[in-house]
């Protein structure tokens, strides 16, 4: 074995490790990459977050909200949901929400409470008496308990339209 080539390999390896350590310690490129990916994929993610099925059924899938869940995106999300509802109401008298709450946690509910409240208010004032029913799927146990408390602040007519769907189907 040539000793000088072994030493050369170790120096090269050490140099690579130093470069990689420097590369891994910088987060700026990740932030830029994440922002670019979200900008490129934003319409596709919105289309999975909120879409129509059949005539007046609108699906909202929380699992995709997590990808877009930053304050700078909230207005665009609200506008997209409103746009989707308007499209349904062009041919229908009312709409039905199907909301997948899979993977939501108490921390998420607390974190996005302001957004949820704002969206609820906008929908209530923009589309009064247009919600037929709201079916909530895959709600974690904690959501069921929170809902019983929150429902005290929802008018009786709207409360009757909200149904928690158990997964016994």
N, C-alpha and C positions, 0 to 999 in steps of 0.2 A: 504494500500500500504506500502510495506516495504521501508523505507527511504534509508537504506544502499544499497539496490539493485538499486534504482534510481541513487544514487551517483556513484555506480559502473558502471552502464550503461553510464552515462555521461563521466566518465573517459575513458572508453573503446572507446566511440564515439570520444572523443577529440584525443585520441591516433591514431585512424584510420585516422582522418582528418589530423593530423600531418604527418603521413606516406604517405598519398595520396598527400599532398602538396609537400613533398620532391620528391615523384615519378613524379609528374607533372612538377616540376621545372627542371628536368634533361632531356636534349634532346639527349644525346649520344645514348641511346638505340633506339631512333627513326631513327637517321642517320644510324645506323648499320642495323636496320630492313629494312629501305627503300633500302639500298644498296643490302641487301640479296634478297629482293623481286624482285628488278630489275634484279639481276643476274639470279635468278631462272626463271623469266618470260621473260627475254630478247629475246630469240628466238621466243616466241609466239607473243610478241609485234612487233618484226621486221616483222614477217609473216603477220601481219595485217597492218603494215605501208606500205609495198611494196609487191605486189603479181601480178601474171599474171592471165589474163582472156582470154579465147579463144586462138587464135593463137599468135598474136603479141601485144596484149593489156596489158599494165602494169599500175597497179593502185598504186598511192601514196596517202595515206590518212594522212593528216597533224594531224588529231586528235590524232593519235598514236605517232607522233613525240614528242609531248609534254611530254610523259612519259619517253622518252629516251634523252631528250634535255639537255645534259650536255657535255661539251667539251671532257671529257674522252670517250664518246660514239660516237663522230662524225666520227671517222675513221671507226669504225665497221658499222655504218649506210651507209657510202659511199660505203664500200666494198660489203655490202649486195645488194645495188641497182645495182652496177656494175655486181655482180654475177647474179642477176635476168635478167639484160639486156643480158648478155652473153648467158644465157640459152635460151632466146627467139631467139637470133640471130643464134643459132645452126640450127634452122629449118626455119627461116624467114629472108628476106632481110632487113627489117626495123622493127621499133617498134613504138607504139603509146602510149603516156603517157596520163593517165586520173588522174588529180590531184584534190583532194578534199581540198579546202582551208577553209572549215568550221571552225569557231572559231579562225581564225588567226586575230591578231590585229596589229596595227601600231607598238606597243611596241615589239611584237614578231618579226616583220620584221626587226626592228632596232637591236634587240638583236641577231638575227641569221643571220644578213647580211653577215658576214664573212663566215659562213658555206654555205649559199646559193650561194655566189659568188664562193667559192671553188668547190662545187658540180657542178655548171654550167660549170666551166672551165674544170674540169676533164671529164665531159660528152662530152663536145665539142671536146676535144682533143682525147679522147679514142674512141668515136663513131662518127667521122665526117660523115655527110650525112646519118646517120642511123635513125634519128628521122623522122618519117613520119608526125605526127602531135602531138600537145600537147593541150589537152582539159582541161581547168581549170574550175572547178565547185565551186559553193558557194563562190565565191570571194566577200569579203565585198566591199562596195562602195569605201573605201579608197584605196583598192588594185587596183581597176580599174583606179583610178586617178594616183596612183604611177606607174602603168604599162605603162601608156601613156608617162611618163617621162623616165622610165627605157628603154623602147623600142627604144629610140634614140641611146642607146649604143649596141643594138643587131642588127646584120647584117640583111639586108632586107629579105634574103632567110629564115632565122630562124623566123623572125617576122611573115611571112606569114603562118608559121606552127602553130602558137599559137592562140588558139581560147578561148575566155571567153564565157562560156556557161551560159545562163540565165536559171533560173529555171521555165520556162513557159512550160515545157514538161508535 
